[in-house]
Amino acid sequence: MVVVVYDIPDDKRRVKLSNFLEGYGRRIQLSVFECFISLDEMRQLHEKVKKLVKPAEDNVRFYWIATEAVSMVLTIGSEKPEEPPKYYVL
């Protein structure tokens, strides 16, 4: 799992990034996403996000959480992180 956190002062760039990240994971706080993706996918995501932000003004962090550590996450006021279903039946 990857936790992506960001602090972006520009509204337009912040909205663009948050909309983009919704395609990769679940928003758990205003500027925090949990993404159940592989380490390689995280690296690819990092490269794509670099093109959406201004490093001199913005701060974006990607935290890799090992699979074994996800079960040890403690929460208050929300459910524990859970990988989304691989598919949906309609």
C-alpha positions as CSV (number, residue, x, y, z in Angstrom):
1,M,0.0,0.0,0.0
2,V,1.1,3.6,-0.7
3,V,0.0,6.5,1.4
4,V,0.2,9.8,-0.6
5,V,0.0,13.0,1.3
6,Y,0.3,16.5,-0.1
7,D,0.2,20.2,0.8
8,I,-0.4,22.3,-2.3
9,P,-1.2,26.0,-1.8
10,D,-2.6,26.6,-5.3
11,D,-6.3,25.6,-5.6
12,K,-6.1,24.6,-9.3
13,R,-3.1,22.3,-8.9
14,R,-4.5,20.8,-5.6
15,V,-7.8,19.9,-7.2
16,K,-6.1,18.6,-10.3
17,L,-3.9,16.3,-8.2
18,S,-6.7,15.1,-5.9
19,N,-8.9,14.3,-9.0
20,F,-5.9,12.4,-10.5
21,L,-5.3,10.5,-7.3
22,E,-8.9,9.3,-7.1
23,G,-8.0,7.0,-10.0
24,Y,-5.4,5.3,-7.9
25,G,-6.8,5.0,-4.4
26,R,-9.2,6.1,-1.7
27,R,-9.2,9.5,-0.1
28,I,-9.0,9.1,3.7
29,Q,-8.5,12.8,4.6
30,L,-8.6,16.0,2.6
31,S,-5.0,15.7,1.4
32,V,-4.3,12.0,2.1
33,F,-4.9,9.0,-0.1
34,E,-4.4,5.2,0.5
35,C,-3.5,3.4,-2.7
36,F,-3.3,-0.3,-3.0
37,I,-0.7,-0.5,-5.7
38,S,2.6,-2.2,-6.2
39,L,6.0,-0.6,-5.5
40,D,6.6,-0.4,-9.3
41,E,3.2,1.3,-9.7
42,M,4.1,3.7,-7.0
43,R,7.3,4.7,-8.9
44,Q,5.2,5.2,-12.0
45,L,2.7,7.3,-10.0
46,H,5.5,9.4,-8.6
47,E,6.7,10.2,-12.1
48,K,3.2,11.2,-13.2
49,V,2.6,13.4,-10.2
50,K,5.9,15.2,-10.8
51,K,4.4,16.6,-13.9
52,L,1.3,17.9,-12.1
53,V,3.0,19.9,-9.3
54,K,5.5,22.7,-8.8
55,P,8.3,21.3,-6.6
56,A,9.3,24.8,-5.5
57,E,5.8,25.5,-4.1
58,D,4.2,22.1,-3.5
59,N,5.0,19.2,-1.1
60,V,3.9,15.6,-2.1
61,R,5.1,12.5,-0.2
62,F,4.7,8.9,-1.1
63,Y,5.0,6.4,1.8
64,W,5.4,2.7,1.0
65,I,3.6,0.6,3.6
66,A,4.6,-3.1,3.4
67,T,1.8,-5.6,3.2
68,E,2.6,-7.0,6.6
69,A,2.4,-3.6,8.2
70,V,-1.1,-2.7,6.8
71,S,-2.7,-5.1,9.3
72,M,-1.0,-3.2,12.1
73,V,-2.5,0.2,11.3
74,L,-4.4,1.7,14.2
75,T,-7.3,4.1,13.5
76,I,-9.7,6.2,15.4
77,G,-12.9,7.4,13.7
78,S,-12.5,5.3,10.5
79,E,-12.2,1.8,9.3
80,K,-8.8,0.1,9.0
81,P,-7.2,0.2,5.5
82,E,-8.7,-2.5,3.3
83,E,-7.8,-3.4,-0.3
84,P,-10.7,-2.7,-2.6
85,P,-12.3,-5.7,-4.4
86,K,-10.5,-6.9,-7.5
87,Y,-13.9,-6.9,-9.3
88,Y,-17.5,-6.0,-8.9
89,V,-20.5,-8.2,-9.9
90,L,-23.4,-6.2,-11.3
